[in-house]
Amino acid sequence: METEPKLFPDALQTEWTPTRAAGLARLQGFAPRMGRYGGARNHDLGPGDRSNVSMLSPWLRRRMVTEREAVETALGRFAPSTVEKFVQEVLWRTYFKGWLEHRPSVWTDYVAGVPRDLDALAGSEALRLSEAEAGATGLAPFDAWARELVGTGYLHNHARMWFASIWIFTLGLPWRLGAAFFLRHLRDADPASNTCSWRWVAGLHTPGKHYVARSSNITKYTGGRFGAVHGLAKEPAPLDEGVSPPKRALRAPARPLFEAPTALLILEEDCRLEEDLPVGRAVATGTLALSHLRDAAGASPAAAAFEVGALADAASRAETAGAPTASSLTATPEALAAWARDAGAERIATGFVPTGWARDFLDRCAPAFEAAGLTLEERRRDWDAAFHPHATAGFFKVKKAIPGTLRALGLPA
């Protein structure tokens, strides 16, 4: 087992290069500190010092660096008990994705609810929304986090929880509009993690259990950067939808076998298809950027640029593995179908596309694919196949299954 250095490379705190190489460098740079993660992760030290967290989320979200690689790196350096919190934090992302796969109507309801919430705002509520997004509420920590989010495309996870709590319970704004604000700006924006986290804070994910931002907690975990925070809601009631979202069985997508002429489609959901697909047998390769579909207002320039860069990097690696030179595709069902048909493809292969805006788009493509005689096939990773069946209720069920599932995947636990 390794000891941990006291210094952390400053460069890893500030660079957002959307390549696998940069993600791996960040992973290896943080690896010696994984053993200390559990005791330090809750502290938001400010945008000038992120030495206590990995900031790997933009790369993990797109699987430029995979969950397995992150966990394997941690377990390769430290005893499982030492990096338990780091491993669990990686698995929260997996859990939320699996949970939403079981309940896709939660995403559908969120998407439909955003414009309804906007239309319902009037007068002082609309003003509060404008002030919240501009970081002009007069609540010092909240305003600082709003400006940091817009300016950097990132927020510490604890700050995200405080921010969401203040948005919902102190400012009295609709949770969906806060979730949409995050989706527009976060470089790591993920439909499942973002939607479920906002619902968790509101008391909807685990009914009756909400997260309330406290001045003492903010002061403690920000090192007193903001002093006492006055005006926070003290004992707000959790939100209540009145009904539990229905559950469905997990989808079992057809795995790409490249037995028929197949076009390779690279989406940000999985930017490492060359890892376990025979990409050299593809008749065409295309990248499709969809971050503009995150929200009615699209994605911020920084968020959109990270997606485009990630897709370009993924295409380059696929080409190195023998795939045809990639084309940048237009995001319409007809254009996507025409691209594959003109290449002589009978099938389109991509990574697993979970519930979210990319899934919505591909579902809208179904009639165009059928008319063109195309079949869509998705590569579901063993990691998802192993963990998603456990994500049927709260995180505890997944947490309990972590050791045995990791061993089944060939990892120490």
Summary of the structure (lengths in Angstrom):
residues: 413
radius of gyration: 21.4
end to end distance: 14.9
largest distance: 64.8
contacts: 1351
relative contact order: 0.13
helix: 54%
strand: 5%
